[in-house]
Amino acid sequence: MSRSYECARTVLAQVLAQGVTDLVLAPGSRSAPLALAAHEAAGAGRLRLHVRVDERTAGFLALGLAKGAGRCAAVATTSGTAVGNLLPAVMEASHAGIPLLVLSADRPADLVGTGANQTTRQDGIFGVFVRHEEYVDAGSGPDRWAAQAAAAVVAAQGRASLDPGPVHLDLALPEPLVPDGAAGWPDLPAVVEPVAAGPGVTVLAPGPRTVVVCGDATAEQGAAARGFAEAAGLPLFAEPSSAARRGPNALRCGRLLLGGDLAGSIRRVVMFGHPTLSRPVTRLLTRADVELVVVGRGPALPDPGHRTALRAEAVALEPAEPSWLTAWQAADRACGARLDALLAGLDYPSGPALAAAVLAGTRVGTVALGNSMAIRDADLAPILDGPVPVLANRGLSGIDGTVSTAAGIALATGEPVTLLCGDLSFVHDANALAIGPAEARPRLRVVVADDAGGAIFATLEYGEDRFAAPFERVFATPSGADPVALARAFGVPARRIGLAELPSVLAVAPLGPEVLVVAVDRDRRRALAGALAACAAAL
């Protein structure tokens, strides 16, 4: 038996015993033991194997699988630059608290530093972004390999540390890399991870005018934020990926209203999740006259402006004076009516109208939102009754891996996913559509908001007239690529449609990958942002 193959198979068997069900493999030579063991496990029905040729795509696909399933998923690569290509996905998983297991094949230690082909320092390659790291030496033994694999998955899940995230097992695999005979699959027991007990509920003092803010969050965190807001009678500012943007307390136009008189009366914010979406919310969280209460578990809770006054795992508060909530609700209705009238009166297709159509028209599965303008446009869409789940990569809010993550969610849930993203996000991760003929095909519909560049920059300082000369080249950066032609090159059905056609198309769930491209205006994006902000004037 090849020592390297025995090591890879033992590690994989322990990973499966710990509850991992999905592994994404990027091909290579040094990773042959992992590839063959994974293929064997998949053939025996023990593992769902997904193969991708691009390591960056593979990393984000695994992240999406973990996000969709709510448990650790694995990604395996060969040695060298292949490992480095996983860094963006590892960084996102770290900041979003997503359990992700990296299995990297490595050359034996005696080859490191000798100039041997595809040999570099892989230990420590992910730096501060992993919760746990192990160097797995094929020269040790099965008990050691299994213990290292179990410890990695336990750390990734974070049930004891309350800090889930990515972990790294670097497997030093000497030749021979292939098995030299048949052997039984090791039947390994799971290692039980302790669960940290919470200390209970903190009762907040009544009095200060309080609002609830919920950023990107898990379903559990979102439910806690919504439940607290409704029990205490407080307005709720919930981002689209918070799992809390529903119910009577959730404000549609919250970020716009934070520029008005009501916002000046806020004296306490109770914060759940990871708010990152809007500058008005960030300014609120860092105001010197506002007490900040952060609710959550674990050592990595956000601390905006280093101003947290209280941390608690759960909170309760006596119901507030009803007039406080009703004032916010009345202002929100008035602002929403103005916003609807504004959008209806436009003589061009807009990003906010497209986002509202996607959210209203997707009634099955999950909505995934790209970063930059897609999720910000969704943040102004009407609050819906019984909406489908909404997910996004808000750990670091990058555009990389957007399509791959959405594909992973679709494969994990087995349900359709509708992704709304910009044209640059789509082009950046178009390799996600390179799905081999033997691979499961996600039920993924990608709606590309095509404004020929980075519209978000038009709404920021760089969009001012004084930067008009460099703006198009160094900020908007149109790619020149046709998303329809690009998708079709991967064998994925794609077409351009108008905004008016979208509801009828969304009414039918996708059976496999497909791309719909909807043109939206960028030239007037800055003026539209100003007009949207004006909808909250005098409210």
C-alpha positions in Angstrom: 0.0 0.0 0.0 1.3 3.5 -0.9 2.0 5.4 2.3 0.7 8.6 0.7 -2.5 6.9 -0.5 -3.1 5.4 2.9 -2.6 8.8 4.6 -5.0 10.5 2.1 -7.6 7.9 2.5 -7.4 7.9 6.3 -7.6 11.7 6.5 -10.6 11.6 4.1 -12.3 8.8 6.1 -12.0 10.8 9.3 -13.3 14.0 7.6 -16.4 12.1 6.4 -16.9 10.6 9.9 -17.0 14.2 11.2 -20.0 14.9 9.0 -18.4 16.5 5.9 -20.5 15.4 2.9 -19.1 17.5 0.0 -15.5 17.9 -1.3 -14.5 20.1 -4.3 -11.4 18.8 -6.1 -9.1 20.8 -8.3 -6.9 18.4 -10.4 -3.2 17.9 -10.0 -0.4 15.4 -9.7 0.8 15.6 -6.1 -2.9 15.5 -5.0 -3.4 12.2 -6.8 -3.9 10.2 -3.5 -6.6 12.7 -2.4 -8.2 12.5 -5.8 -8.3 8.7 -5.9 -9.5 8.4 -2.4 -12.3 11.0 -3.0 -13.3 9.1 -6.2 -13.4 5.9 -4.3 -15.6 7.5 -1.5 -17.9 9.0 -4.1 -18.3 5.7 -5.9 -19.3 4.1 -2.6 -21.9 6.8 -1.9 -20.0 8.2 1.1 -19.2 11.6 -0.5 -20.5 14.1 -3.0 -17.5 14.9 -5.2 -17.3 18.1 -7.3 -14.4 18.6 -9.7 -13.4 22.1 -11.0 -10.3 23.1 -13.1 -9.9 26.5 -11.4 -8.7 26.5 -7.8 -10.2 29.9 -7.0 -13.6 28.7 -8.4 -13.2 25.5 -6.4 -12.6 27.4 -3.2 -15.7 29.6 -3.6 -17.8 26.6 -4.7 -16.8 24.8 -1.4 -17.7 28.0 0.5 -21.1 28.1 -1.1 -21.6 24.4 -0.3 -20.8 25.1 3.3 -23.0 28.2 3.4 -25.9 26.4 1.8 -25.7 23.3 3.9 -24.8 25.0 7.2 -21.8 22.6 7.8 -18.2 22.2 6.9 -17.3 21.5 3.2 -13.9 20.6 1.9 -11.7 21.7 -1.0 -8.6 19.8 -2.1 -5.7 21.0 -4.4 -2.3 20.0 -5.5 0.9 21.8 -4.4 2.3 25.1 -5.4 0.4 28.1 -6.7 -2.8 25.9 -6.6 -2.9 26.4 -2.9 -2.4 30.2 -3.1 -5.4 30.5 -5.3 -7.6 29.4 -2.4 -6.7 32.5 -0.3 -9.6 34.7 -1.4 -12.1 32.0 -0.4 -10.3 31.4 2.8 -10.3 35.1 3.6 -14.1 35.4 2.9 -14.8 32.2 5.0 -12.7 33.6 7.9 -14.5 37.0 8.0 -17.9 35.4 7.5 -17.4 32.6 10.0 -18.0 29.8 7.4 -16.6 26.3 8.2 -14.2 25.4 5.3 -11.6 22.7 5.2 -8.6 23.1 2.9 -6.8 19.9 2.1 -3.6 20.8 0.2 -1.1 18.2 -1.2 2.5 19.1 -0.5 5.9 17.8 -1.3 7.8 16.0 1.5 9.7 18.3 3.9 13.1 17.3 2.5 12.3 18.8 -0.9 11.3 22.2 0.5 14.0 24.8 -0.1 15.7 22.7 -2.8 14.2 24.2 -5.9 12.1 21.1 -6.6 9.3 21.6 -9.1 6.0 22.9 -7.6 7.5 23.0 -4.1 7.1 26.0 -1.8 6.4 26.8 1.8 2.7 25.8 2.2 2.6 25.6 6.0 1.3 28.9 7.2 0.3 30.1 3.7 -3.1 31.3 4.9 -1.6 33.2 7.9 -4.1 34.7 10.3 -7.2 33.6 8.3 -7.4 30.0 9.5 -8.7 28.9 12.8 -6.5 25.8 12.9 -3.6 24.4 10.9 -1.9 21.0 10.8 1.1 19.6 8.8 0.2 16.0 8.1 3.2 13.9 7.5 2.6 10.7 5.5 5.6 9.2 7.3 3.7 9.2 10.7 0.8 6.8 11.2 -2.9 6.3 10.9 -3.8 7.3 14.4 -2.0 10.6 14.0 -3.5 11.3 10.6 -7.1 10.6 11.9 -6.5 12.7 15.0 -5.3 15.7 12.9 -8.3 15.4 10.5 -10.8 15.2 13.3 -9.2 18.2 15.1 -9.4 20.2 11.9 -13.1 19.7 11.3 -13.9 20.3 15.0 -12.1 23.6 14.8 -13.8 24.5 11.6 -17.3 24.0 13.0 -16.4 26.1 16.1 -19.1 24.7 18.4 -16.7 24.9 21.4 -14.8 28.0 20.4 -17.9 29.8 19.1 -15.6 30.9 16.3 -16.3 28.8 13.1 -14.2 29.4 10.0 -11.6 27.9 7.7 -8.9 25.3 8.6 -6.0 23.9 6.7 -4.5 20.4 6.5 -1.3 20.4 4.5 -0.5 16.8 3.5 3.1 16.0 2.8 2.8 13.1 0.3 6.0 11.3 -1.0 6.0 9.0 -4.0 4.6 6.5 -4.8 1.3 8.4 -5.0 -1.0 5.7 -6.2 -2.1 2.5 -4.4 -0.3 -0.7 -5.1 -3.1 -3.0 -4.0 -6.7 -3.1 -2.7 -7.5 -2.4 0.9 -10.7 -1.9 2.9 -12.0 1.6 3.5 -11.2 2.6 7.1 -14.3 2.8 9.3 -13.4 5.6 11.8 -15.6 6.9 14.6 -16.5 10.6 14.8 -14.8 12.7 17.4 -17.5 14.5 19.5 -17.1 18.2 19.8 -18.3 19.9 23.0 -20.9 22.6 22.7 -20.3 25.8 24.6 -23.1 26.7 27.0 -24.5 30.3 26.9 -24.8 32.3 30.1 -28.4 33.4 29.4 -30.2 36.6 28.6 -29.1 40.1 29.5 -32.0 42.4 30.4 -31.4 45.9 29.1 -32.4 48.9 31.0 -35.4 50.7 29.6 -35.3 54.4 28.6 -33.0 55.3 25.8 -34.6 55.5 22.3 -33.4 52.3 20.8 -33.2 50.7 17.3 -32.1 47.3 16.2 -29.5 46.8 13.4 -28.9 43.4 11.8 -26.2 43.0 9.3 -25.2 39.9 7.4 -26.2 37.0 9.6 -27.1 33.3 9.9 -30.8 32.3 10.0 -30.5 31.9 13.8 -29.0 35.3 14.3 -31.6 36.9 12.0 -34.5 35.2 13.8 -33.1 36.5 17.1 -32.8 40.1 15.8 -36.3 40.0 14.4 -37.7 38.4 17.6 -36.1 40.9 19.8 -37.2 43.9 17.8 -40.8 42.8 17.7 -40.9 41.8 21.4 -39.5 45.2 22.4 -41.4 47.2 19.8 -38.4 48.7 18.1 -37.6 49.7 14.5 -35.4 47.1 12.7 -32.7 48.1 10.2 -32.0 44.7 8.5 -29.7 44.2 5.6 -30.9 41.9 2.7 -28.7 39.0 3.8 -29.6 39.3 7.5 -32.4 36.8 7.5 -34.3 39.4 9.5 -35.7 41.7 6.8 -39.3 40.8 7.2 -42.2 41.5 9.5 -43.8 44.8 10.6 -40.8 46.2 12.4 -38.4 45.9 9.4 -37.8 49.2 7.6 -37.4 49.3 3.9 -35.9 52.7 3.6 -33.9 52.6 6.9 -30.6 53.7 5.4 -32.3 56.7 3.8 -34.1 57.7 6.9 -30.9 57.8 8.9 -30.2 61.2 7.3 -33.3 62.7 8.9 -34.6 64.1 12.2 -35.7 60.8 13.6 -32.2 59.4 13.4 -30.9 62.3 15.6 -33.1 61.0 18.5 -31.5 57.5 18.6 -29.6 56.9 21.8 -29.0 53.1 21.7 -28.4 50.5 19.0 -28.7 46.8 19.6 -26.6 45.1 16.9 -26.8 41.6 15.5 -24.7 40.0 12.8 -22.1 41.9 10.7 -23.4 45.2 9.4 -21.2 46.5 6.5 -23.6 47.6 3.7 -24.2 51.3 4.1 -22.3 54.4 5.3 -25.4 55.8 7.1 -25.6 52.7 9.3 -21.8 52.7 9.9 -22.0 56.4 11.0 -24.9 55.5 13.3 -22.9 52.6 14.9 -19.9 54.9 15.6 -21.8 58.0 16.9 -20.4 59.3 20.2 -23.9 59.9 21.6 -25.2 56.3 20.9 -24.7 53.4 23.2 -23.8 50.3 21.2 -24.9 46.8 22.4 -23.5 43.9 20.4 -25.4 40.6 20.6 -23.7 37.3 19.6 -21.4 34.6 20.6 -17.7 34.0 20.2 -14.5 36.0 20.2 -14.8 37.6 16.8 -17.8 39.9 17.2 -17.7 43.2 15.3 -16.8 46.3 17.3 -17.6 49.3 15.0 -15.4 52.3 16.0 -14.2 50.3 19.0 -17.3 51.7 20.8 -19.1 48.7 22.1 -20.6 49.4 25.5 -22.0 45.9 26.1 -21.6 42.4 24.7 -24.3 39.8 25.3 -25.2 36.4 23.9 -28.9 37.3 24.1 -30.9 40.3 25.2 -34.4 41.3 26.4 -36.0 44.7 26.9 -39.4 45.9 28.1 -41.6 47.1 25.3 -40.8 50.6 24.2 -43.3 53.5 24.0 -45.3 52.6 20.9 -45.0 56.1 19.4 -41.3 55.5 18.7 -41.9 52.6 16.4 -45.0 54.1 14.7 -43.0 57.2 13.9 -40.4 55.2 12.1 -43.1 53.1 10.3 -44.9 56.1 9.1 -41.7 57.7 7.8 -40.8 54.4 6.1 -44.1 54.2 4.4 -43.9 57.8 3.1 -40.3 57.3 1.9 -41.2 54.0 0.2 -44.1 55.7 -1.6 -41.8 58.4 -2.9 -39.2 55.9 -3.9 -41.8 53.8 -5.8 -43.0 56.9 -7.6 -39.5 57.9 -8.5 -38.6 54.5 -10.0 -41.8 54.2 -11.8 -41.2 57.6 -13.5 -37.8 56.8 -14.9 -37.5 56.4 -18.6 -34.6 53.9 -18.3 -34.1 50.6 -16.6 -32.6 51.0 -13.2 -30.7 48.8 -10.8 -33.2 49.2 -7.9 -36.1 48.3 -10.2 -34.2 45.2 -11.3 -33.4 44.1 -7.8 -37.0 44.6 -6.7 -38.2 42.5 -9.6 -35.7 39.7 -8.8 -36.7 39.6 -5.1 -40.4 39.7 -5.9 -40.3 37.2 -8.7 -38.2 34.5 -7.0 -40.6 32.5 -5.0 -38.7 29.1 -4.8 -35.2 28.3 -3.6 -32.7 31.0 -2.6 -31.7 34.4 -3.8 -28.0 35.1 -3.9 -26.8 38.7 -4.2 -23.6 40.0 -5.7 -21.7 42.8 -3.9 -21.3 46.4 -5.0 -24.7 47.6 -6.4 -26.8 44.4 -6.5 -27.1 44.0 -2.7 -27.4 47.8 -2.2 -30.2 48.0 -4.7 -31.9 45.0 -3.0 -31.6 47.0 0.3 -34.3 49.4 -1.0 -36.7 46.8 -2.3 -40.1 46.4 -0.7 -40.3 44.2 2.4 -42.0 41.0 1.4 -44.1 38.5 3.3 -42.6 35.0 3.4 -39.6 35.8 1.1 -37.1 33.1 0.1 -33.7 33.1 1.9 -31.2 35.7 0.7 -27.5 35.0 1.0 -24.4 37.0 0.0 -20.6 37.0 0.6 -20.4 39.8 3.1 -17.4 38.7 5.1 -15.1 40.9 3.0 -17.7 41.9 0.4 -15.5 41.1 -2.6 -16.8 40.4 -6.1 -14.6 37.4 -6.6 -16.2 33.9 -6.4 -19.8 35.3 -6.7 -21.0 32.8 -9.3 -19.1 29.9 -7.7 -20.6 30.6 -4.3 -24.1 30.7 -5.7 -23.5 27.4 -7.5 -22.3 25.8 -4.3 -25.5 26.9 -2.5 -27.6 25.4 -5.2 -25.7 22.1 -5.1 -25.9 22.0 -1.3 -29.6 22.6 -1.0 -30.7 20.8 -4.2 -33.0 23.8 -4.8 -32.9 26.6 -7.4 -30.7 29.6 -6.7 -31.3 33.0 -8.4 -28.2 35.1 -8.4 -28.3 38.9 -9.1 -24.9 40.3 -9.8 -23.2 43.0 -11.9 -21.4 42.4 -15.2 -18.0 42.8 -13.6 -18.7 40.2 -10.9 -20.0 37.8 -13.6 -16.9 38.2 -15.9 -14.6 38.0 -12.8 -15.9 34.5 -12.0 -17.1 33.2 -15.4 -14.9 30.1 -14.9 -17.6 29.0 -12.4 -19.6 27.9 -15.5 -16.8 25.5 -16.6 -18.6 22.4 -15.2 -17.4 19.1 -16.6 -19.9 16.6 -18.2 -19.6 14.2 -15.2 -20.4 16.9 -12.6 -23.7 17.7 -11.0 -25.2 20.8 -12.6 -26.6 23.4 -10.2 -30.0 24.8 -10.7 -28.6 28.2 -11.0 -30.1 31.2 -12.7 -27.7 34.2 -13.0 -29.3 37.5 -13.6 -26.6 39.9 -14.8 -27.2 43.6 -14.3 -25.2 44.8 -17.2 -24.2 48.4 -16.9 -20.9 48.0 -18.7 -18.7 48.6 -15.6 -18.5 49.3 -11.9 -21.6 51.5 -11.2 -20.9 51.7 -7.5 -18.0 54.0 -8.1 -20.3 56.5 -9.7 -22.1 56.9 -6.4 -18.9 57.5 -4.4 -16.5 60.4 -4.3 -14.8 59.2 -7.5 -18.0 59.8 -9.4 -17.8 63.6 -8.9 -17.3 65.7 -12.1 -13.7 66.6 -11.1 -12.7 62.9 -11.6 -14.5 62.6 -15.0 -11.3 62.2 -17.0 -9.9 59.1 -15.2 -13.2 57.7 -14.0 -14.1 55.5 -17.0 -10.7 53.8 -17.2 -9.6 53.4 -13.6 -12.9 53.1 -11.8 -15.8 52.0 -14.1 -13.4 49.7 -15.9 -15.8 48.2 -18.5 -14.6 44.8 -19.5 -15.7 44.9 -23.2 -16.9 41.3 -22.8 -20.4 40.2 -23.8 -21.9 38.2 -20.9 -24.2 36.3 -23.3 -21.4 35.2 -25.5 -19.2 34.4 -22.6 -21.8 32.1 -21.0 -22.6 30.4 -24.3 -18.8 29.7 -24.7 -19.2 27.5 -21.6 -22.2 25.8 -23.1 -24.6 27.6 -20.8 -27.9 28.9 -22.2 -27.9 32.7 -22.1 -29.9 35.6 -23.6 -30.7 39.3 -23.1 -34.1 40.2 -21.9 -35.8 43.4 -20.9 -36.8 44.3 -17.4 -40.5 43.9 -18.3 -39.9 40.3 -19.4 -38.2 39.3 -16.1 -41.3 38.4 -14.0 -42.6 35.8 -16.4 -39.1 34.3 -16.7 -38.6 34.1 -13.0 -41.9 32.4 -12.5 -40.3 29.2 -13.9 -37.6 27.7 -11.8 -34.3 26.9 -13.6 -33.4 23.2 -14.2 -29.7 23.9 -14.7 -27.3 26.8 -15.2 -28.6 29.7 -17.2 -27.8 33.3 -17.7 -30.1 36.3 -18.2 -28.6 39.6 -19.0 -30.6 42.8 -18.3 -29.2 46.1 -19.3 -29.4 48.9 -16.7 -28.3 52.5 -16.9 -24.9 53.6 -15.4 -24.6 57.1 -16.8 -27.4 58.4 -14.5 -26.6 56.3 -11.5 -25.1 59.2 -9.5 -28.1 61.4 -10.1 -30.4 58.5 -9.2 -28.5 58.0 -5.9 -29.2 61.7 -5.1 -32.8 61.4 -6.0 -33.2 58.3 -3.8 -31.7 60.1 -0.8 -34.1 63.0 -1.4 -37.0 60.6 -0.9 -36.4 60.8 2.9 -36.2 64.6 3.0 -38.4 66.2 5.8 -39.5 62.8 7.1 
